[in-house]
Amino acid sequence: MLKRHKVERGNQVKIISGVYWDRGRRSENQDSLVLEQVFTRRGRVLLAAVSDGIGGLDEGETASGFILEKLLESFYHQMVYLIGQGKGGKALERCVLRCFFETSQMLGKYAKSREIKLGATVSVLIIWRRNYLTAHLGDSRIYRFTDRKGVRQITRDHSDGGCALTRCLGSFPYQPPDLCRGRIRGKNGFLLCSDGFFHFLEKGMLTEMLGIDEITDEEQIERRLRELAGYGIRRGEEDNSSALYVCCGKRGKYP
């Protein structure tokens, strides 16, 4: 007998999203992206993440790809289950921390076996019901767009102000990610991007192109991400460039 689950629609959001991913003028792309959505007994769950392999170290594409591969495994095998069972944000935070720690240990063992060093930044966004959770290490970024505060960077760059990272995930002493939880009220946008995407961009440009009142559909999101990346290229950006934009509205706001 099939058992029907009631979805708590009062707490649901409609979501549209878009992706940009380009190697720039590099010979290879060391950035990796993930954008996944599933439905549970309690509604939609979204996972978005950007990871950027550290330049100057070995196998950057291996590091970023492996990190997001392990994140996806945790998402489908643990996080979705927790959310479907109605567990709170604390349980989800513990799951994310466990995933980061185990991934760090595995990358360390891989690096030691090959006598190399490798690592990557990682910025993660999880949305369920009207809640969001971010996890962050490195100098990729997450921006949040709202109608009240405009756009603001909600992650902290883990760098010394120059080129050197102070925190990342890989063959270095493990440091836990910065975690942030919040509620989605009204219409919100989230931009996750690698440093090759945002280097030459100002907040005014982000608001003009990706402000929540400007976005209507997914094709428009991807077109505007391309335009923003193109601006950086014209200003001399050569690095890999990756971005994900997720726009959340009240039910019925988007098709």
PyMOL commands that set and color helices and strands:
alter all, ss='L'
color gray80, all
select helices_A, chain A and resi 9-11+60-84+89-114+195-198+203-210+218-234
alter helices_A, ss='H'
color red, helices_A
select strands_A, chain A and resi 13-22+31-40+43-53+119-128+131-137+141-146+150-153+169-170+178-183+188-193+241-250
alter strands_A, ss='S'
color yellow, strands_A
deselect
rebuild
show_as cartoon
